[in-house]
Structures are given as structure tokens and as C-alpha cells.
Amino acid sequence: MRSIILFCLFCFSNLFAQSKATIFGNVKSAENLNLIGASIGFNVDGQKKYSATDSLGAFSANLKSGLVIVTISYLGCLEKELNFDLKKDTILSIVLEKDISFLKEVVVSNNKKKNITTLSGGKLSFNLKELSSVPTVLGTTDIIKLLQLTPGVQNSGDANGYLYVRGGDPGHNAIVYGGTPIYGMSHLLGVFPFYNTDHIQEVEFDKSSSNAKYGGRLSSTTLLIPNKKVPQQVTIQGNIGLLASQLTLAIPITEKSGLFISGRKTYIDEVIAPILNSGSKNKDVQNMKYGFLDSNLTFIIEISKNSLLTVDAFISSDKLKIKDSNLTLQSSLKWDNFAVSPTLISKLSPKTSMSNGIYFTQYTNELYMEQSTIQMGVSSYVQDFGFTNSVRFFIKEIPFESGLQYIFHNLQPQKIRIENLDADKNTEQNNLIKANELAVFATAKPKLYDNLIAELGLRVSYYSSGLKSNSFLHLQPRIVLNYYPHKNFSVYTSYNRQNQYLNLITTSSVGIPTDFWIASSDGIPSQSSNEFSIGSNQTISRNITSLFGGFYRSMKNLLEYPYGVTQFNEMATLKKDLLVGRGKAYGLEMMLRKNNGKFKGWLSYTLSWSNRNFDELNNGNTYFAKYDRRHNLSLVGMYDLNSKWNFGVTQIFSSGNRFTMPTSWYFINNNPVKEYSEYNNAQMPNYIRTDISVNYFFIKTAKKESALNFSVYNTFNIENPIYVVLNVTVNENKDSVIVKPENKVLYRILPSISWRFKF
């Protein structure tokens, strides 16, 4: 068992008789990983205080001098207790060992680091390695689908890789990879995982973006944290399946530098497309060709004992082609991502560290359609050049973080070209936007009382796109209060104000990558939101934890584009087409989780409402948002039968999303005309899906692994439609209309098999 390293930092020679002292500490696992959310208890002369480690595994406490008992506990690890005489400011470096359970002198379980950790304020941290049993199409963990199984996140259904968090729109969520925002996050409408999860060490998910360090979105922030430890030896791990394969290499260059390289590619055309075509009764998919590839790179070098340089890069490319002979239609769609970000982390002193980074990120998409004599092309891109700076330090016992961020935005929301091959009339439209965004932020985590810890943050952002009328200055306060009446129970409440200057405009009902980003300019305002939340976290037993909470969010200057792709030939300006309105969302959230033992998993439930109000829609009356889904229920179970077999199951139920259905029909000049009553007046069928997976391990050790994965997506072949088409039939006398709704399904049951390996 590793020892606990204890050493004291003597700050000033004249403080030997001080009445108070500060403890600074860091908690790590035996694998040298920071343990997030570890419970820290302090007992000084019978007075108890509680704290928890932050995202870096750090904690601090200001205590009276004297004999102190420090208790460190973390689910899945052996509890540690430390006794010493506190006289001076002290630094603790603590290593926790895994908890090995014995029964009749036989090891029956090996409890690992827990797969999901609840952080302060209801935030969640994911250990992807421990979630490999959750069923997915490719046998690899899908980050986006994992988040959709947590409270407050709507299940987006099939044919959609977007996140819908606490009643927000899909563009209200930030995905940050290695410090770089990613604007396009979907492979084949969400069927495939967006990232190679072997390259990701940890995922932190904040439904409210409560950390002032992050901004620019109204809803959530998801941090994808790549490997940041220099590899000590060459390792190869990957996954070979029927639909796609992936590979990750860890390559040490020197003792203090190394590389992680990952890559993926699909061959869905050769395997799944024929199955879809042959099994589709309604010819939902025909003559479709699709492929994608992506790759990640992380370079790490320890420049000195106190300096670490990392370079993270990501590139992806998707291509989709569809040919419909019945409609004489040919179309192609491609979308690409590219991001690179070097970051220098420097430790200036035991209490101070600084991070500086620059990044470039780009997302592009291009749609080409040809039908009869008409050719149409629609393309868009968004580019960011950014600089980030942050400094972590302590003032007395209070941890602070502050810094500044600058982003230059370069966008082309739409470039449209329409050609009529039978006429000389061709049209073209192009919109370019350039903007600057500057933000400064500061956060602090003071202890207001013995068991009351605050997370206070302020973000000040300035945005300009050239004209004075297109400039904004906003103050965005963030407040989280965490009360710890007991080491196994905490209560939190929070308030967050957010402003957003770049907005995602959706042009379809299924979230295809024809959606484009537009910046606040030319009369397009910045969006804003105010969110209040309250909740509790409780450790019910050694293996079971719970989360309960509620939220209310109001939103202003939301944007709606009601026309879609079919309206592109209007060639109207975006300012004229975009509608500006308001919204609100509120709901209750619950999560019950078991992280250890042979059976692990969680139950998640969300009851929520999401409304919109636009003067130009629904006669100015409030209506339900598209993804107002009243009930969202997810059940995830993972069972380790023995060292060779484990099983996983996911059961999802959610209310259907909203859409607008005609309520009546009438004739004008013998032509049927549809009439609408309310916007989003109809609801899709309830979404129900069951996924299962089975893993058989040939080899399973810390350094080597060989396993077969059998997965079935939508096991019971339930038809979950992605949209509804109205088939209109007029009788011979043209005096009556028969309207028959037809559900369109992209895919049904999807079985897969893959081999996962590591050596």
C-alpha cells in the first residue's frame, strides 16, 4: 500500500504561534489520476468540516491550530485517515488505493474508479473506461449518447446527434476538446460516436455552464479532456467491427515526451446499406452512400519540472450521397472539422499555476442538389482563432482562478448558388461576417461558514462585429452555494447568467449538417438566459448515490428559421428570414446510481416543460418548443458475471417531440389547400428503445485486453419515426381530401460485432 506523503510549508518564520492554519491538498489514485469529487472531512477539537476535491483533485481548508483528523474517502477506494498536529500552513499529497472486497478468502470483485462522479453544483464527470459495457452501435462508448442518458438532457431520438439540455436549443451547448470549441459534432446523424473515446481520458459535463471560465453558450458545457500523461511504453488499442474500426497508439519519444495518435474509419456502405435497403418496407433509405473518417493527435512534453506543453489536434470528414431515381434527384452532403491547440501549463509556485493556449478551429459543410434541370449548392463555414489564459492561485485559504480570452470569428453562414440549365437566369447569395470577442473572468471558492462553500464567478464579455450597433458589453455572474451538513449529503443552489453571440440555425427537422452558424450582426441580437437551480447529492450506502434537483430558465432573443432548406430559392436576406422571440424551461431531475459491485448502473428521470413565444408565429401565443418532451426516462445496467463475461442493457423512454400538423383542408380553384391552427400542435409517437451488449474477454489485465463485443441497437425493432409525411389523396370529383400520415424511419434494429484489443 502506498504511503501518504505529508510535508509542511513554512511561509513566514514569525507565524509559529498563529491560531489558524491552512491545509492545501491533492488526492490521486494509484494510477496517478486526480480524483474528482473525493470527500474530505476535518475534525478539530470536536468541530467538523467537510469539503470535496475539484476538477484537479485539489482541496483546501482553513482550520484552527491543534490536533486535526483528516478523513479522505472516495467511492471504490479505501478510506484514509490522517492525524497530525496542525501548526503551520500544510500541503498534503494523498494517494488512495483501490478497494478490494473479500468473501471467504476469495476475491469476488475488484472495484475500480467509479464511472460517474457528481461534482459540486450537480455537475457530472465521466470515466469512459469504466463505461465500456454501456451498449453502443460500434461497441465503443458514445459520449453524446451517454450524456443523453443523464437527467436534464433530452433524448434527441434517431437521426440527430445534437444535445438538448434543460429546454435549450441544440446550438446552446458547447463541446470543448482540449480547450478548443468544436462546432460540428455528428457522424451520420448521431448513429456513430463523434469522438474516438480511447483518446479521451475524462469528460466533465456542466448542464448550466456555471464556471465563469467558459461562456458563449446558454446551456451546457462539455469538456473532453485528452490524455495528459506522458506514455511510458508503446501501447496499441482499438476496435475492429462490422461497421467501423478505430486504432489508438501511445508512443513515448523520450522519457519526458510522447504521442497519442488515434484514427477511425467506417465501411458502412459495404455492410449496413444493403440491409437497410432490403429490410425497409417503405423504402426509407435507398441508393445511399456514406463514409467518414476522423483522427486525433496529442503531443506531450515536459519542458521542465514545472512546465508542460501539450498540442491537441482533431480532424474529421463525412460524406453522404443519395440518389433517388423516382424523383430524378441526386444530392451530396459533406461536412468537415479541423482543430489544433497548443497549450503551455506552468507551475509558478506551490500555490500558483498558469495556462496559456492558442487555438484554431473550423467547421464547414456543403450541400449539392440536382433535380431535373435545376442545380443548387449551399455551403457554410465558421472559423475561430483564439487565445486563452488562466491563472490558478490562493489568497489565504481561498482558491482563485482568473484569466482572459480572445476570439476572432470568421463566418460564412450561407453561400447559395442556384443554376437553371434551361435558362440563363442564375442566382447567387453570399454572406460573410467577421467579429471579435473578448472576455475576462474570475472565480473564487470561499468557505462562508464551516460547511458552506461558495463558487463565485464573474465573466465580462465584449463583442463587436464592426458597427457600433453590433457591439455588446455584458456582465455574466455565476453563483453556486454548496452546503455539506454531513460527509454523505450535500445541498446546492445556483444562479447563472449567460450570453451567446454565435447561433446555430437549424434548417431541418432531423438535424442534418445543412444547419449553419450565424453571428450577432446586422440587427441580429445576442441571446441571453437566466437560470436558477437547486438540488441535493446523497451517498445512500457504500455503493449507491442519488441526485435530485430542479431548474428554471428564461431565455431572450432566441432565433427561429421556420423555412428550411426548401426556402433557399427565395434568396431573401437572413435578417428578414430570422425570427426573434423568447423562451422558458423548467423541470425536475432525478438520478439513482450504483457504481460498484457486480451490478452497476443508474436510473435517470426528467420531468420538464419548454415553451417558446415569437410574435410572428402562432399568432403571438406561447407554444411548445420542438423538443418539449414531458418525460425522459433512462435505465442503464451493467453486470459482470465473471472475469470473462459482462452484460449491458439500456432502456429509454421519452415523450415524442413536437411538430406542426395541418388541422383542416379546403379547395381554391379545385386545388387542395391546408390550414394550420397552432404551431407545434402535434406530437410524434413516444420514443422507446432497448439496447443490449455482451462482452467476452479473452484477456483482461491492466495493460492487456482482448474482447469480443456483441451489440444490438433497438433490440425489439421498434419503429421510431424521425418525421411524418402527409400523403394527400383527392377523389375523382375533387370535393374531398383523404390525408394519411406516414411515419418515416431511418433505421430500425442494428446488430453489430466488434473486437476490442489493447497490448
PyMOL commands that set and color helices and strands:
alter all, ss='L'
color gray80, all
select helices_A, chain A and resi 120-122+128-131+143-147+170-172+188-190+197-199+268-279+468-470+565-570+574-577+618-620
alter helices_A, ss='H'
color red, helices_A
select strands_A, chain A and resi 5-8+20-29+39-44+47-52+58-64+66-73+80-86+90-96+100-103+106-110+116-118+124-126+153-154+164-165+174-177+180-182+200-206+221-226+235-241+244-254+257-266+288-304+307-324+329-349+352-371+374-395+398-420+426-430+433-444+447-449+452-464+471-486+489-500+502-505+516-519+527-539+544-560+579-594+599-614+623-624+631-640+645-654+658-659+664-668+671-675+682-683+687-700+705-713+723-730+737-744+750-758
alter strands_A, ss='S'
color yellow, strands_A
deselect
rebuild
show_as cartoon
